[in-house]
Amino acid sequence: MNINQLFALAPIITLAGTAIAIMLGIAIRRNFVSSCAIAAIGIVISLAALGLVWRQIPVQATVLMLMDAYALFYMALLLSAGLAVLGLCYDYFKAREGENEELPLLLLTALLGASVLVCSSHFASFFVGLEILSISLFVLIGYPLNQARPLEAAIKYLVLSGVSSAFLLMGMALIYAQCGELSFSGIGGYMTSRQDMNAMVLSGILLIVAGLGFKLSLVPFHLWTPDVYEGAPAPITAFIATVSKGAVFALLLRFFISTYSYDYAPLLNVFGVIAGLSILGGNLLALLQNNVKRLLAYSSIAHMGYLLVAFVAGGSISSVLVVESVSFYLLAYFITTIGAFGVVSVLSTPETEADDLSFYRGLFWRRPWLAAIFTLMLISLAGIPLTAGFIGKFYIFTSAAEGRLWGLLVAVIVGSGLGLYYYLRIIVVMSTNVEATGIKPAQDWISNAILAVLTMLLVWLGVYPSLLVNVIQSVS
Amino acid sequence: MILLVLICVLLLGGFAAWLSARWSPGAPRWLAVIVLIVEALLLIVPYSVAEQSNGFPSTWFGDFYAPWIPRFGIHFHLAMDGLSLLLITLTVLLGFMAVSSSWTEITNRQGFFFFNLLACLAGTVGVFLALDLFLFFFFWELMIIPMYFLISIWGHESRTYAAVKFFIFTQVSSLLMLLAIVSLVLIHHNNSGIYSFDYFDLLNIALNPDAAFWLMLGFFIAFTVKLPAVPFHTWLPDAHTQAPTGGSVILAGVMLKTGAYGLLRFVIPLFPEAAHQFAPVAMTLGAVSVLYAAAMAFAQSDLKRLIAYTSVSHMGFILLGIFSWNLLALQGSVITMLAHGISASALFMIAGALQERLHTREMENMGGLWPVLPKLSALTLLFALASLGLPGLGNFIGEFLVLQGAFSVNMLLTSVTTLVLILAPVYALCMMQKTFYGPRYQHSALADFNRREWLSLGLLVLATAWLGLSPQAVLNVSAPAMQSSIEMER
């Protein structure tokens, strides 16, 4: 490893260093504010480091990691999302009794795992990144130790995540047994050198897909999602829904493109079925929910389905358009999901989660700004213009139409129709007339600032997406 | 540039109205009136241009072109022709009516109400001006959201159901249109190598017949849901009945016309062959809508629901006229759009005024109102007659031209449609009989029309009479646009 490669890894090293710094800080003196502050500074420095590395990409830093524009873009996305979640966590936990200082530490390690994941070009870094992410998440989900729901959610996630890792390892073993390669480029070389399909490699990839399907909560691997979303503290739910899923999806896409797995046509059929099932299943199940967090959980299943439609289209269209579509959609999804769970988090306390629909009755007239933000987020999730979600859906339509996936497009349209029903239900509940009641006034100014920034981004990207489109185009 | 101003005035005016509610609860409605007056004054510019060049020019007026999303060749492209000008004029006129009918009806959250009202009008004006298909879709969706809020917050008893139904119907159908738009652009991209959503780029692309048929169908469904025509009409009676009066006026008067406008502006010019083959089906749908909705109107006991069904019936004429492929029928459709906008809005305003006074929409609870409310009743009679197509009033001209134009194309269908000339008087007079004549219900002293209501309905009386007596002026404005779409068909 030369100095250039070491420098290229600076963002990741910064994250790891900050985690250690927080650990030492806690050992000296427990203080939630300073823990959060160190974590935030660390993330900002890491983001700045990304900017410096940008000038000399692409760098293959050891065989494990490839720092290219794609990896840097996703790292920036994940780190920004992490920063927003950190702010939400601060407001959520600051009034909680007990030891909260490890929370920023765990967020940082999770971010570290996610960052390793998006720049990995080798099965080893892939697996290590995924495990760092997952292990941090177990603890984060169950962080309010003295409550039953989070603990149940944590155990559920732990068990299922363990199973999915086992699938993943088995898949990697099968592929290794056949090609004798662990790096993506090596596997890609093997794939292109063979004309016929290889059953071992195919089943290996299928097992990997099953393992990642758990993390992405695609139907039929989605069973944990509503329970974990409901049980975890609201800001942590936002983290699982965005950082964890986004990193895994980015990796999946990179893996498929760099190993030429798109040439395996049967795989695309499998993905097509999974996408259709996720869209319809997620939307149908969401119709019945009275719990906002469960509702958003099912809606996130559907959104992963939409994303997968663009992914499947990659079999027949240029990978540039696929990466562009997926990146834009993921970014819009990040903004909306953090925004939506952010509103839930602002309304919640560690003791009572604001997850029942009745909690939102008349919110428009009690907390108009918060309700307006939530409405915009829901409109964006429904893919209606003026919001980034619409441009994202436009991208999905474009790549799917280009790939001639008419069946999946029908599923997207049906799913959107179903989705409208439950998103509108929340909006209707928020706009019902009730007398103003004595609700604690908002003092969470960090959360409010984050929500305001997210809303502005949402509308800006919905009305004038050109700048971001240019950035994403340079990435893909 | 003036076209951009037309949209911005309404949108910014809406925000201003929202904010002004902080100072005084009565401020938003005055602000809305001022905004609409400014908008009306701005409309003088295109009319004066038309005046100077002796009849409306066949070219596009006030072309505004700015890049928006260059990656996909999407531009912010606005332009106006005679058809858009007429429909925008209608929009502004009915905007006044909507504000007027909400003047005392809306008592809570006025700021947000008038914001939604003006935003809805802004979206509609945008729809009438957009010449980039992406931009068109953008405005198309943008006008739905405020309307959803108008129905779901200020509507009547089962407003939630109506609002959600309205939203889902229009949204799902418009996704079909989005799919058609995207596919059309991709076909253009494959042919020429460049992305473009511009109307003029997409006008003359070579399509194979199958593709053209499916794409045409995507647009057609979106527009006929909005129009609406049987079998996509079921959202309309609910939405119109539950909406507050101002919302009903906008819905019936303006928003339904966007469907007809879409058919005229996009379906026929973009897919002439496919639309031509499809014409018999579309005309049949139109004829069925005319007759079926007229029969349904007869069976209603709810006054607003009755008026809603008459809207479906009149919209059937428009569908029939558009797909008849000749200048006469097209011009008839345009007149019907305007005349129906006026007469239906007036009837909805009257129904709203009655509901404000009697707190019911059931005609069985009315009866014998004429002696109590002579002015209101007389005006109702006038608009009921307009709606059934009395010569001398606007609707007659439109329906006559449509029937005459369609007769030369499909004699049988037109003859059957003519039966509505019997059905329409039946429902219109039935409504009059049940509401204003007959035994008198115990009503406490009711206030007749006040000055504001006189002024606004009087304006509509003038408009419909002018349209009925001297339609040539309007026909001159729309003729070049209609002429050019006829030429495209050939």
Chai-1 contact restraints between the chains, C-beta under 6 A:
chainA,res_idxA,chainB,res_idxB,connection_type,confidence,min_distance_angstrom,max_distance_angstrom,comment,restraint_id
A,I384,B,E141,contact,1.0,0.0,6.0,A-B,restraint_1
A,P385,B,F138,contact,1.0,0.0,6.0,A-B,restraint_2
A,P385,B,E141,contact,1.0,0.0,6.0,A-B,restraint_3
A,P385,B,L142,contact,1.0,0.0,6.0,A-B,restraint_4
A,F397,B,V182,contact,1.0,0.0,6.0,A-B,restraint_5
A,T398,B,V182,contact,1.0,0.0,6.0,A-B,restraint_6
A,A401,B,V182,contact,1.0,0.0,6.0,A-B,restraint_7
A,A401,B,S183,contact,1.0,0.0,6.0,A-B,restraint_8
A,A401,B,L186,contact,1.0,0.0,6.0,A-B,restraint_9
A,E402,B,L186,contact,1.0,0.0,6.0,A-B,restraint_10
A,L409,B,L179,contact,1.0,0.0,6.0,A-B,restraint_11
A,I413,B,L175,contact,1.0,0.0,6.0,A-B,restraint_12
A,S416,B,L175,contact,1.0,0.0,6.0,A-B,restraint_13
A,G417,B,I168,contact,1.0,0.0,6.0,A-B,restraint_14
A,G417,B,V172,contact,1.0,0.0,6.0,A-B,restraint_15
A,L420,B,I168,contact,1.0,0.0,6.0,A-B,restraint_16
A,L420,B,Q171,contact,1.0,0.0,6.0,A-B,restraint_17
A,L424,B,V164,contact,1.0,0.0,6.0,A-B,restraint_18
A,V428,B,S152,contact,1.0,0.0,6.0,A-B,restraint_19
A,V428,B,T160,contact,1.0,0.0,6.0,A-B,restraint_20
A,S431,B,I153,contact,1.0,0.0,6.0,A-B,restraint_21
A,S466,B,I69,contact,1.0,0.0,6.0,A-B,restraint_22
A,V469,B,R71,contact,1.0,0.0,6.0,A-B,restraint_23
